[in-house]
Amino acid sequence: MATTQSLTITVTLEADYERGVFVAHCLDFNLVATAKTQEEVRQRMLALMMAHLNYAAKNDLDPVCRAPEKYWDKIKSGYPLVPDTYVRF
């Protein structure tokens, strides 16, 4: 019988106005996705996270591979992310 585990995942969403894209960064897995719309970047990040989790499970690996602290520090310092945006995955 398979066991189910719960994991809280932190994903930041930034707007890169110079390049005209949204950037999603999963800090717990250190995965990055970019797209022209918030919905597209959400879909891309979800696909990346699922592939990452499936690979880790199939190879008996810990999926957590934290991003460097400088990215976590952005959250702590109040770095301006996309205003009032909470993306559900």
Buried (B, 14 or more C-beta within 10 A) or exposed (E): EEEEEEEEBBBBBBBEEEEEBBBBBBBBBBBBBBBEEBEBBBBBBBEBBEEBBEEBEEEEEEBEEEBEEEBBEBEEEEEEBBEEEEBEE
